[in-house]
């Protein structure tokens, strides 16, 4: 088992305590769409955001807890945005007014 597999198992155990859906797989290479992926280099986890061949940011994690915190933060933000969009679309269908939702996001 490599370092990224261990990280995934660690995050999955933490995630299961808080969220009923499984934690998504950790990408290990760039997809070209801005999805954050993880590399293990020189004894550190590196979280990298790359889109269309251009690297936007790269963050090193000091340890497994730091990497888990960063990845869980990203994943939970995506989960919340997806749920908000789903709720907004349902509200628009029922009310007839698509602008009747919170714009804080």
C-alpha positions as CSV (number, residue, x, y, z in Angstrom):
1,X,0.0,0.0,0.0
2,X,1.5,3.3,-1.0
3,X,1.2,6.7,0.8
4,X,-1.8,7.9,-1.3
5,X,-3.7,4.7,-0.6
6,X,-3.0,5.1,3.1
7,X,-4.2,8.8,2.9
8,X,-7.4,7.7,1.2
9,X,-8.1,5.0,3.8
10,X,-7.5,7.6,6.6
11,X,-9.8,10.2,5.0
12,X,-12.5,7.6,4.3
13,X,-12.6,6.6,7.9
14,X,-12.9,10.2,9.1
15,X,-15.4,11.1,6.3
16,X,-17.7,8.2,7.1
17,X,-18.2,9.6,10.6
18,X,-19.7,12.9,9.2
19,X,-21.1,12.3,5.7
20,X,-23.3,9.4,4.6
21,X,-21.8,9.3,1.1
22,X,-18.3,7.7,0.4
23,X,-15.3,10.0,0.0
24,X,-14.5,10.3,-3.7
25,X,-11.3,8.6,-5.1
26,X,-8.2,10.7,-4.9
27,X,-6.9,11.6,-8.4
28,X,-3.2,10.9,-8.9
29,X,-2.6,12.8,-12.1
30,X,-3.9,15.9,-13.9
31,X,-7.2,15.6,-15.6
32,X,-6.9,19.0,-17.3
33,X,-10.2,20.3,-15.8
34,X,-9.0,22.0,-12.6
35,X,-9.5,18.9,-10.4
36,X,-7.1,18.8,-7.6
37,X,-4.8,15.7,-7.7
38,X,-2.2,14.4,-5.2
39,X,1.4,13.4,-5.7
40,X,3.8,11.8,-3.2
41,X,7.3,13.2,-3.7
42,X,10.3,13.5,-1.5
43,X,8.3,12.3,1.6
44,X,5.5,14.8,1.3
45,X,2.0,15.0,-0.1
46,X,1.6,17.6,-2.8
47,X,-1.9,18.9,-3.8
48,X,-1.9,20.3,-7.3
49,X,-4.5,22.1,-9.3
50,X,-3.9,22.1,-13.0
51,X,-6.2,23.0,-15.9
52,X,-5.5,22.7,-19.6
53,X,-1.8,22.1,-19.0
54,X,-1.3,25.1,-16.7
55,X,-0.6,24.7,-13.1
56,X,-2.6,27.1,-11.0
57,X,-1.3,26.2,-7.6
58,X,0.7,23.6,-5.7
59,X,0.5,23.1,-1.9
60,X,2.7,20.8,0.1
61,X,1.2,19.1,3.1
62,X,3.3,18.7,6.2
63,X,1.9,15.4,7.2
64,X,-1.1,13.0,6.6
65,X,-3.4,15.1,8.9
66,X,-2.6,18.3,6.9
67,X,-3.2,16.5,3.5
68,X,-6.4,15.0,4.9
69,X,-7.6,18.4,6.1
70,X,-6.9,20.1,2.8
71,X,-8.6,17.3,0.7
72,X,-11.6,17.1,3.0
73,X,-12.0,20.9,2.8
74,X,-12.0,20.8,-1.0
75,X,-14.4,17.8,-1.2
76,X,-16.8,19.2,1.4
77,X,-16.9,22.5,-0.5
78,X,-17.8,20.7,-3.7
79,X,-20.4,18.7,-2.0
80,X,-22.1,21.8,-0.5
81,X,-22.0,23.6,-3.9
82,X,-23.6,20.6,-5.6
83,X,-26.3,20.3,-3.0
84,X,-27.0,24.1,-3.2
85,X,-27.3,23.9,-7.0
86,X,-29.7,20.9,-6.7
87,X,-31.8,22.7,-4.2
88,X,-31.8,25.9,-6.3
89,X,-33.0,24.1,-9.4
90,X,-35.8,22.4,-7.4
91,X,-36.9,25.7,-6.0
92,X,-36.9,27.3,-9.5
93,X,-39.0,24.5,-10.8
94,X,-41.6,25.0,-8.1
95,X,-41.7,28.7,-7.8
96,X,-41.3,29.7,-11.5
97,X,-38.7,32.3,-10.4
98,X,-35.1,31.2,-10.9
99,X,-33.7,34.1,-8.9
100,X,-35.4,33.1,-5.7
101,X,-32.4,31.7,-3.8
102,X,-29.5,32.9,-1.8
103,X,-26.7,34.4,-3.9
104,X,-24.0,34.2,-1.2
105,X,-22.2,31.4,-3.0
